[in-house]
């Protein structure tokens, strides 16, 4: 959810740079700061969730890359983006997790507890 102040700052100072396949819009300051850099930000389409930013845009936002992503097709080895499901009912829960019954396999005898000397 975009706040009113974000909308005002984006309207006053933002220069649109691009959009990703999820509808997120990317901006940078129109004028560079005294050190010559421009602040960069994203306005999410829908819920504010950082894991919805594709890797190429994340690199641009964090100045790992100065090249604005072109929307070129992904390479064959790149997996499609998937959201971070931590904290949702779809999150990964290994066997023994309390939300999966909490029953762990018994120790096999190869574990030796550390004790300070």
Buried (B, 14 or more C-beta within 10 A) or exposed (E): EEEEEBEEBBEEBBEEBBBBEBEBBBBBBEEEEEEEEBEBBBBBEEEEEEEBBBEBBBBBBEEEEEEEBEEEEEEEEEEEBEEEEEEEEEEEEEEEEEEEEEEEEEEEEEEEEEEEE
